[in-house]
């Protein structure tokens, strides 16, 4: 009888220990800005290699997409934090009344580019040429290009995320993402030059972690753990992207090994994650100077009303400043 009782007690102890371990991982949902791709690699790497689990988190990465409003989803409580395409975007969201704060920025440069045919080697040379620009650019880089290079709305045509109009007309240039459209154009056999805005003073960060203020207040430890593990994930991804890439292809079956390899190479070549202030302050860093530059641009371009939100309310360094995951 005693043996049975001891056995039962032992079983109960094991069951309670298992239950406790199962409860230890806190659920956390992160919403990306597009289909799974190398530009999300650090987050998938942290998931694939157990960095989130080691931090006590049970993380779900939800994919965004063209028909997905990530801000609505996070505001409705269906995600804990969201990936901002840029800090500019998140500042505008905040000014629009949604209390989102950016806590980390993993791309120290915005990957937005103009892609020109091989005879064009500078942004200055595109004045007067036909530019294929998407509507969303009016809220970000297009006003910056107009102010800096004298471009006009009359020289633009709609960009429909199809490279064929550019391929067919040597007098055009088109917008793109450093790690995406240039690859498609290269595959099409067209020689082109990629002109990156951030190399010429465009201030935006990209690939942010932005969270509702309530989440930062009520779940600060979970947010801190997520930020640190994500920074470690990005460092790991650049060293060996294979674990993350397997998950990326699982979430997005249209993604190819060739595209992933191209994107990772560009992220490294251009110092997207490890360059700038990240080189000395750590991956994901945000600085007051850069945030103010983004804010001042939005105000000067009349894309943000300063009476609606102060720059200090749009970001915080509290979750990233002491992590210092150095490249």
N, C-alpha and C positions, 0 to 999 in steps of 0.2 A: 504493500500500500504506500509506504514511504517512498519507494522507488518511483512508483507511478506519479505520486504528488511532486516529487523532485523533478521528474521528467516534464510534468505539466508546467511547473514553475519555470523550468529552463526554457521550454518552448515559448511561454508567455514573455519571458525576458527577451528572447530573440525577436519575437514578433513586435514587441514594443520598440526595440532598438531599430528594427527595419522600418517601422512606421515613422520613428523620429528622423531617421536618415532621409526618408522619402519627403518629409515635410521641410527638411532643411533647405532645399532649393526653392527659392522664391520666384514665382512666375513673373516674367518680364517680356513685354511685347514691343518690338521695334519695327516701325513702318518705313520702308525705303521709298525712294522717289521714282523708281522705274523697275523694269524687269531685272532679274538677277544678272549681274555682270561683274567684270573685274573691278569696276569702280566701287563695288560694295565688298570687295574681297576681304578686308580686315575683319568685318563683322562675321562673315561666313567662316573665316579662319578661326576666330575665337569660339564659334559654335562647334566646328569640326574637330578641333584639337582639345576641347574640354576646358578652355580658359574660362568660359562663363560658368560652367559647373564648378570649377575650382573656386570661383568667386562666390559660390552659393546661389547662383541664379539658374533658373530654368527658362532659357530665352527662346522665344519664337520670333523669327524674322518674317514679317509679312511683306510680300512684294507690292510695289506700286505699279503704275502703268498709266497709259494715256487717258483712261476713263476713271481713274481713281483719284479722289480728292483726299489726300493724306491729312491735310489740316482738319477737315471735317471729322475724319476718323479719330484723330488724336483728341480733338475737342469733345467728341462724344464719349470718350473714355474707352474706346476700343483698341487703343494702343497707348503705351506709356510714354514713349518718345518717338519723334519722327525725324527722318533725314531731310534737312533742308537742302535744296539744290545749291543755295548760296545763303550767306548771312544777309544779303540784300533782301532776298525773298522773305526771310523770317522777320526782318525789321518791318517790312511792309505789312505782314500778317499781324504783328503786334500793334502797329498803328491803326490797323483795321478793327481792333477791338478783341482779338483773340490773345489771351495772356500766355504767349509762348516765349521762352527764354532759351537762347543758345548757350550750351555748356561746353561744347568742344567743336573744333573744326579740323577735320582730318586732311582736307586738301588745302594746303597753304597757298595754292594758286587756283583761280577759277579756270576750268578746262575749256572755256568758250574760245573759239577761234573763228577766223575767216580763212577760207581755203581759196587760193587763187591759182590760176594757171602759171606755168613755170616762168613766163616773162615778167611776172609781178613779184617783186622781192620785198616790198614794204607796204604798210598800211596807207602811207601817203599816196602811193601810186593808184589806189583804188578810187580816188575822188573822180566822179563822173562815170565810172563803170557801173554796169548793172549788178546789183547786190541782191541775192536771194535771202530774205530775212523773214523769220517767223513772227507772228503777231506778239508772242510773249516777250520778244526782245524789246518791245517798246517800254517794258517795265524794268529793264535791266541794262544791257550793254548798248543798245542802239542810241539812247540819248548821250551816252558817254562818247561813242564814236562820232556822233554829229558835232559835239562840242569840241572834241580834240582834233578832228581831221577835216571838218567842214563838209561832211557828207550831208546829203539832203534826202528827204522822204521821196522825192520824185525819181531818184535813181533805184529805188527798191522795187522788187517783185516778190510775191509770196513764196516762202520756202515751204515745200510740201513733204519734206523728209524723203525726197527722191533725188538721187544724185544725177539723173539723166539730163535735166536742163543744163546743169553745169558742164557735164561731159560734152554736150552738143555745142556749146557756145563758148568760145575762148575769150569773149569779152565780158564774161560774168565771173563773179566770185560768190561763194555761198557760206553761210554760217555752218558751224559744226562743233563737235566735241572732240577734243584732242585725241581721245582714245577710240573714236568710233568712225565717223564719216571719212577721215583721211585713209583709214584701212580699206573701206569700200571703194574709194576712188583709186587707190593703189591697185586693188584687185581688178579694177576695170581697165587697167593699163594706161591710165592718164597720169602724166607727170604734173605735179602740183606743189605749191609752197603753202605751208601751214603757218599762219600769222597769229600768234597767241597774244590776247589782249593783256594778260597779266605781266608780260614782259615789257609792256609799254605804259604801266602805271594804273591799270584797272585794279581797283583795290579789293575786290570781293574774295572772301573765303568760299569754300564749297564743301559739300558732303559733311554737313553738320549733324550733331546730336542736339535737337531742340525739344524741350519738354514743357508741358503745362506747368504754371507756377504751383498749382495744387500738388502736382506730382513731386516737384522739387521740395516742397514743404513736408508732405506726408511720407514720402519714400526716398528721402535724401540718401540713406545708406545704400539702397538698391541702385539709385542713379550713379552714385560714386563708384560702386562696384562694376556697373556696366561700362562706364567711361574708361576706367582703368583696364579692364579686360579687353575692351575694344582697341585701345591704344596698343596693348600687347599683341592683339590679333593682327593689327596692321604691320607691326614690326616682323612678326612671324610670316605673314603673307608675302612680304617682299623677299624674304629669305627662301621660302619654299611654298609656292602657291598651290601645290597639288591637292592638299586636303580640302581647302575652300573651293577650288575649281570643281571638284567632284560634286559638292553640294549645289554650287551655282548651276551646273548642267542639269542636276536633278530638278531644281525649281524652274529652270528655263531651258527646256530641251532644244530650243533653237540656237543656243549658244554653242559655238565651235571652239575646239582647242586652239585653232589658228587665231581666232579673234581674241581669245583670252591671252595668248602668248604676246600678241601685238600690244594689247592694252597694258599688260604688266610691264613690258619693256618701256613703253612711253611713260608710265608712272614713275619708273626708276630714272629714266633718262632726263626727265624734266624736273626731278626733285619735287614731285607733287605733294608727297606726304612727308618727306624728310628734309626738304629745303627750307629756306627762309628762317623764321624764328624757331621752327621745330628742331633745327640742327643743334641748337644750344638749350632750348627750353623744353623740348620733348614733343613727341608726336601728339597731334590734336590741339596744340596750344592756340590760345586766343590772346591778342594783346590789345590794350586800350587804344594804342595809336592806329592799328589797322581797323578796329571796329569804328573808331571815330571817322576814319577816312571813308569807309563805306557809308556811314550815316550822312556825312557832309555831302557826299556825291548825290545821294538820294534827295536830300533837301535842295541842293543847287539845281537838280534836274526837275524839281517840282514833282517828284515821285513819292514824297513823304512830307506830311505836314508836321513840323517840329512841335506844334502845340498839342499834337495827339500823343506823342511819346518822346521821352528823353532817351538819349543814347544809352545811358547807364542802366535803363530798364530792359534793354534788348538782349543783353548777354551777361554772363557771370563767369569769372575765372575760378570760382571757389572749388569746382569739381575737377579742374585740370591742372591747376598751378603747382600742386605738390606731387603730382604723379611722376613727372619727368621720365617717361619711357623714351630714352634717347635712341636715335637711329644707330 
